Amino acid sequence: MHSLSFLANPFFPDHVTYTWFAMAVLALLSFLATRRVSIVPGGFQNVMEAIVVGFDGLLLDAMGPHGRKFFPLIATLGLFILFSNLIGLVPGFASPTASLNTNAAMALIVFIMTHVVGIQIHGFKYVKQFLGPVWWLIPLMMPIEIISHLTRPLSLSVRLFGNIEGGHIVIAVLLILVPFLVPLPIYLLKVLISFIQTLVFVLLSMMYIAGAMEEGH
């Protein structure tokens, strides 16, 4: 992997190197978009505003106005995942999201945030959701609820990893079999998958957090 990567580093795995690369590029784009903010936006500012407005609308639809305070988290995750997915389509570059380590780190952030928010809003009553409706169901319901919550970060991580890494493998095989014919339809499908998997990750994250906020009923 390292020998095929433009940013190969003997001291860090590819997913770490490209994570920092993605962060640097996104930080630079954010700086350029906000350096000269105009009431009548130009081309680049217009694109960035459209992306931000899109995430804001998605957040409002999924969580309502009270979920707006989570916009920095959701937008950051969405932009990072989308950019990470797409750079893997560039020959010589690797997707940070093609690593379970990267995806697990993001999923754990969502997992921790979910329960922190639940405890902040509902206090000790938040724990009651793990106990079931009546006390004599606790031995049955508690293991089920705990396992259900623990599988959330696993599901987020593996789903994103499988789709992104699987797509890279398919493209690599096709390029070996037909090196003089770029598999354009597969590339287009991979771009679509990159957007869909970003949407799935952020939507599930918002649903988990919103569910923790509503556990009181």
ZABATI-479465 format. One record per residue (C-alpha): x, y, z; residue number from 1. Coordinates in Angstrom, 1 decimal. Example, Ala and Ser with C-alpha at 12.3 -4.5 7.8 and 13.67 -1.06 7.14 Angstrom:
// ZABATI-479465
<node east="12.3" north="-4.5" up="7.8" pos="1"/>
<node east="13.7" north="-1.1" up="7.1" pos="2"/>
***
This chain:
// ZABATI-479465
<node east="0.0" north="0.0" up="0.0" pos="1"/>
<node east="2.7" north="2.5" up="0.9" pos="2"/>
<node east="4.6" north="2.0" up="-2.3" pos="3"/>
<node east="1.5" north="2.9" up="-4.4" pos="4"/>
<node east="0.7" north="6.0" up="-2.3" pos="5"/>
<node east="1.9" north="9.5" up="-3.1" pos="6"/>
<node east="1.8" north="10.4" up="0.6" pos="7"/>
<node east="3.4" north="7.1" up="1.8" pos="8"/>
<node east="5.2" north="7.6" up="5.1" pos="9"/>
<node east="7.4" north="4.9" up="6.7" pos="10"/>
<node east="6.4" north="6.1" up="10.2" pos="11"/>
<node east="2.6" north="6.2" up="9.9" pos="12"/>
<node east="0.0" north="4.0" up="8.2" pos="13"/>
<node east="-1.6" north="5.4" up="5.1" pos="14"/>
<node east="-5.0" north="6.0" up="6.8" pos="15"/>
<node east="-3.2" north="8.3" up="9.4" pos="16"/>
<node east="-1.3" north="10.2" up="6.7" pos="17"/>
<node east="-4.4" north="10.7" up="4.6" pos="18"/>
<node east="-6.5" north="11.7" up="7.5" pos="19"/>
<node east="-4.2" north="14.6" up="8.2" pos="20"/>
<node east="-4.1" north="15.4" up="4.5" pos="21"/>
<node east="-7.9" north="15.5" up="4.4" pos="22"/>
<node east="-8.0" north="17.7" up="7.5" pos="23"/>
<node east="-5.5" north="20.1" up="6.0" pos="24"/>
<node east="-7.3" north="20.4" up="2.7" pos="25"/>
<node east="-10.7" north="20.9" up="4.4" pos="26"/>
<node east="-9.2" north="23.5" up="6.7" pos="27"/>
<node east="-7.7" north="25.3" up="3.7" pos="28"/>
<node east="-11.0" north="25.2" up="1.8" pos="29"/>
<node east="-12.8" north="26.6" up="4.8" pos="30"/>
<node east="-10.3" north="29.4" up="5.1" pos="31"/>
<node east="-10.6" north="30.3" up="1.4" pos="32"/>
<node east="-14.4" north="30.2" up="1.5" pos="33"/>
<node east="-14.6" north="32.6" up="4.5" pos="34"/>
<node east="-11.6" north="34.8" up="3.8" pos="35"/>
<node east="-13.6" north="37.3" up="1.7" pos="36"/>
<node east="-17.3" north="36.7" up="2.5" pos="37"/>
<node east="-19.6" north="38.6" up="0.2" pos="38"/>
<node east="-23.3" north="39.3" up="0.4" pos="39"/>
<node east="-23.4" north="38.2" up="-3.3" pos="40"/>
<node east="-21.4" north="35.0" up="-3.2" pos="41"/>
<node east="-19.0" north="34.1" up="-5.9" pos="42"/>
<node east="-18.4" north="30.7" up="-7.4" pos="43"/>
<node east="-16.4" north="29.0" up="-4.6" pos="44"/>
<node east="-18.3" north="30.7" up="-1.7" pos="45"/>
<node east="-21.5" north="29.7" up="-3.4" pos="46"/>
<node east="-20.5" north="26.1" up="-3.5" pos="47"/>
<node east="-19.4" north="26.0" up="0.1" pos="48"/>
<node east="-22.6" north="27.8" up="1.2" pos="49"/>
<node east="-24.7" north="25.3" up="-0.7" pos="50"/>
<node east="-22.9" north="22.4" up="1.1" pos="51"/>
<node east="-23.4" north="24.1" up="4.5" pos="52"/>
<node east="-27.0" north="24.8" up="3.8" pos="53"/>
<node east="-27.5" north="21.2" up="2.6" pos="54"/>
<node east="-26.2" north="19.9" up="5.9" pos="55"/>
<node east="-28.3" north="22.4" up="7.9" pos="56"/>
<node east="-31.4" north="21.3" up="6.1" pos="57"/>
<node east="-30.6" north="17.6" up="6.6" pos="58"/>
<node east="-30.1" north="18.3" up="10.3" pos="59"/>
<node east="-33.3" north="20.2" up="10.7" pos="60"/>
<node east="-35.3" north="17.5" up="8.9" pos="61"/>
<node east="-33.8" north="14.7" up="11.0" pos="62"/>
<node east="-33.5" north="16.4" up="14.4" pos="63"/>
<node east="-35.6" north="19.5" up="14.3" pos="64"/>
<node east="-34.5" north="23.0" up="15.5" pos="65"/>
<node east="-33.2" north="21.6" up="18.8" pos="66"/>
<node east="-30.6" north="19.6" up="17.0" pos="67"/>
<node east="-28.9" north="22.6" up="15.5" pos="68"/>
<node east="-26.4" north="22.7" up="18.3" pos="69"/>
<node east="-24.9" north="19.5" up="16.8" pos="70"/>
<node east="-24.3" north="21.1" up="13.4" pos="71"/>
<node east="-20.6" north="21.5" up="13.9" pos="72"/>
<node east="-20.2" north="17.7" up="14.7" pos="73"/>
<node east="-22.5" north="16.5" up="11.9" pos="74"/>
<node east="-21.1" north="18.9" up="9.2" pos="75"/>
<node east="-17.5" north="18.1" up="10.2" pos="76"/>
<node east="-18.1" north="14.3" up="10.0" pos="77"/>
<node east="-20.0" north="14.7" up="6.7" pos="78"/>
<node east="-17.4" north="16.8" up="5.0" pos="79"/>
<node east="-14.5" north="14.7" up="6.2" pos="80"/>
<node east="-16.2" north="11.4" up="5.2" pos="81"/>
<node east="-17.2" north="12.6" up="1.8" pos="82"/>
<node east="-13.8" north="14.1" up="1.0" pos="83"/>
<node east="-12.1" north="10.9" up="2.3" pos="84"/>
<node east="-14.3" north="8.7" up="0.2" pos="85"/>
<node east="-13.6" north="10.7" up="-3.0" pos="86"/>
<node east="-9.9" north="11.1" up="-2.8" pos="87"/>
<node east="-9.5" north="7.3" up="-2.9" pos="88"/>
<node east="-10.8" north="7.5" up="-6.5" pos="89"/>
<node east="-7.7" north="9.5" up="-7.5" pos="90"/>
<node east="-4.9" north="7.2" up="-8.6" pos="91"/>
<node east="-2.1" north="7.2" up="-6.1" pos="92"/>
<node east="-4.3" north="8.4" up="-3.2" pos="93"/>
<node east="-5.9" north="6.4" up="-0.4" pos="94"/>
<node east="-9.2" north="6.9" up="1.4" pos="95"/>
<node east="-8.9" north="7.2" up="5.2" pos="96"/>
<node east="-12.4" north="5.7" up="5.4" pos="97"/>
<node east="-11.1" north="2.5" up="3.8" pos="98"/>
<node east="-9.6" north="1.8" up="7.2" pos="99"/>
<node east="-11.6" north="0.4" up="10.1" pos="100"/>
<node east="-9.5" north="2.5" up="12.5" pos="101"/>
<node east="-10.6" north="5.8" up="11.0" pos="102"/>
<node east="-14.2" north="4.8" up="10.9" pos="103"/>
<node east="-14.2" north="3.3" up="14.4" pos="104"/>
<node east="-12.8" north="6.6" up="15.8" pos="105"/>
<node east="-15.6" north="8.6" up="14.2" pos="106"/>
<node east="-18.2" north="6.0" up="15.3" pos="107"/>
<node east="-16.9" north="6.1" up="18.9" pos="108"/>
<node east="-17.2" north="9.9" up="18.9" pos="109"/>
<node east="-20.9" north="9.6" up="17.9" pos="110"/>
<node east="-21.4" north="6.8" up="20.4" pos="111"/>
<node east="-19.9" north="8.8" up="23.3" pos="112"/>
<node east="-21.8" north="12.0" up="22.3" pos="113"/>
<node east="-25.1" north="10.1" up="22.2" pos="114"/>
<node east="-24.9" north="8.9" up="25.8" pos="115"/>
<node east="-23.4" north="12.2" up="27.1" pos="116"/>
<node east="-26.3" north="14.1" up="25.6" pos="117"/>
<node east="-28.8" north="11.5" up="27.0" pos="118"/>
<node east="-27.4" north="11.8" up="30.5" pos="119"/>
<node east="-27.2" north="15.6" up="30.3" pos="120"/>
<node east="-30.8" north="15.9" up="29.3" pos="121"/>
<node east="-32.4" north="13.2" up="31.3" pos="122"/>
<node east="-30.0" north="12.6" up="34.2" pos="123"/>
<node east="-30.1" north="9.2" up="35.9" pos="124"/>
<node east="-33.5" north="8.5" up="34.2" pos="125"/>
<node east="-31.6" north="7.9" up="31.0" pos="126"/>
<node east="-30.3" north="4.6" up="32.4" pos="127"/>
<node east="-33.9" north="3.4" up="32.7" pos="128"/>
<node east="-34.1" north="2.7" up="29.0" pos="129"/>
<node east="-31.7" north="-0.2" up="29.5" pos="130"/>
<node east="-33.9" north="-1.8" up="32.2" pos="131"/>
<node east="-37.1" north="-2.4" up="30.4" pos="132"/>
<node east="-40.7" north="-1.4" up="31.3" pos="133"/>
<node east="-41.0" north="-3.5" up="34.4" pos="134"/>
<node east="-38.4" north="-4.6" up="37.0" pos="135"/>
<node east="-38.8" north="-8.4" up="36.4" pos="136"/>
<node east="-37.7" north="-7.9" up="32.8" pos="137"/>
<node east="-34.4" north="-6.4" up="33.7" pos="138"/>
<node east="-32.3" north="-9.6" up="33.4" pos="139"/>
<node east="-33.6" north="-10.0" up="29.9" pos="140"/>
<node east="-33.8" north="-6.4" up="28.7" pos="141"/>
<node east="-30.5" north="-5.1" up="30.0" pos="142"/>
<node east="-28.2" north="-7.4" up="28.0" pos="143"/>
<node east="-30.4" north="-6.8" up="24.9" pos="144"/>
<node east="-30.3" north="-3.1" up="25.2" pos="145"/>
<node east="-26.5" north="-2.9" up="26.0" pos="146"/>
<node east="-25.7" north="-5.2" up="23.0" pos="147"/>
<node east="-28.0" north="-3.1" up="20.8" pos="148"/>
<node east="-26.2" north="0.1" up="21.7" pos="149"/>
<node east="-22.7" north="-1.4" up="21.5" pos="150"/>
<node east="-23.4" north="-2.6" up="17.9" pos="151"/>
<node east="-24.1" north="0.9" up="16.8" pos="152"/>
<node east="-20.4" north="2.0" up="16.4" pos="153"/>
<node east="-19.6" north="-1.4" up="15.0" pos="154"/>
<node east="-22.3" north="-1.0" up="12.4" pos="155"/>
<node east="-21.3" north="2.5" up="11.5" pos="156"/>
<node east="-17.6" north="1.5" up="11.1" pos="157"/>
<node east="-18.0" north="-1.8" up="9.2" pos="158"/>
<node east="-20.7" north="-0.4" up="6.8" pos="159"/>
<node east="-18.5" north="2.5" up="5.7" pos="160"/>
<node east="-15.3" north="0.4" up="5.6" pos="161"/>
<node east="-16.9" north="-2.4" up="3.5" pos="162"/>
<node east="-18.4" north="-0.1" up="0.9" pos="163"/>
<node east="-15.4" north="2.1" up="0.4" pos="164"/>
<node east="-12.7" north="-0.6" up="0.6" pos="165"/>
<node east="-14.8" north="-3.0" up="-1.5" pos="166"/>
<node east="-15.2" north="-0.4" up="-4.2" pos="167"/>
<node east="-11.4" north="0.2" up="-4.3" pos="168"/>
<node east="-10.8" north="-3.5" up="-4.7" pos="169"/>
<node east="-13.2" north="-3.7" up="-7.6" pos="170"/>
<node east="-11.6" north="-0.7" up="-9.4" pos="171"/>
<node east="-8.1" north="-2.1" up="-8.8" pos="172"/>
<node east="-9.1" north="-5.5" up="-10.3" pos="173"/>
<node east="-10.7" north="-3.9" up="-13.3" pos="174"/>
<node east="-7.7" north="-1.7" up="-13.9" pos="175"/>
<node east="-5.5" north="-4.8" up="-13.8" pos="176"/>
<node east="-7.7" north="-6.7" up="-16.2" pos="177"/>
<node east="-8.3" north="-3.7" up="-18.6" pos="178"/>
<node east="-5.4" north="-1.3" up="-18.0" pos="179"/>
<node east="-6.0" north="0.6" up="-21.2" pos="180"/>
<node east="-9.7" north="1.0" up="-20.7" pos="181"/>
<node east="-10.7" north="3.1" up="-17.7" pos="182"/>
<node east="-13.8" north="1.5" up="-16.1" pos="183"/>
<node east="-15.8" north="4.8" up="-16.2" pos="184"/>
<node east="-19.2" north="3.3" up="-15.1" pos="185"/>
<node east="-17.6" north="1.8" up="-12.0" pos="186"/>
<node east="-16.0" north="5.1" up="-11.2" pos="187"/>
<node east="-19.3" north="6.9" up="-11.5" pos="188"/>
<node east="-20.9" north="4.2" up="-9.3" pos="189"/>
<node east="-18.1" north="4.7" up="-6.8" pos="190"/>
<node east="-18.8" north="8.4" up="-6.7" pos="191"/>
<node east="-22.4" north="7.7" up="-6.0" pos="192"/>
<node east="-21.6" north="5.2" up="-3.3" pos="193"/>
<node east="-19.3" north="7.8" up="-1.7" pos="194"/>
<node east="-22.1" north="10.3" up="-1.4" pos="195"/>
<node east="-24.6" north="7.6" up="-0.2" pos="196"/>
<node east="-22.3" north="6.3" up="2.5" pos="197"/>
<node east="-21.7" north="9.8" up="3.8" pos="198"/>
<node east="-25.4" north="10.4" up="3.9" pos="199"/>
<node east="-26.0" north="7.1" up="5.7" pos="200"/>
<node east="-23.3" north="7.7" up="8.3" pos="201"/>
<node east="-24.5" north="11.2" up="9.2" pos="202"/>
<node east="-28.2" north="10.3" up="9.2" pos="203"/>
<node east="-27.6" north="7.3" up="11.5" pos="204"/>
<node east="-25.5" north="9.6" up="13.8" pos="205"/>
<node east="-28.3" north="12.2" up="13.9" pos="206"/>
<node east="-30.9" north="9.5" up="14.6" pos="207"/>
<node east="-28.8" north="8.0" up="17.5" pos="208"/>
<node east="-28.3" north="11.5" up="19.1" pos="209"/>
<node east="-32.0" north="12.4" up="18.6" pos="210"/>
<node east="-33.1" north="9.2" up="20.1" pos="211"/>
<node east="-31.0" north="9.9" up="23.2" pos="212"/>
<node east="-32.6" north="13.3" up="23.5" pos="213"/>
<node east="-36.1" north="11.8" up="23.4" pos="214"/>
<node east="-35.6" north="8.9" up="25.8" pos="215"/>
<node east="-37.6" north="10.7" up="28.5" pos="216"/>
<node east="-40.9" north="9.4" up="27.2" pos="217"/>
***
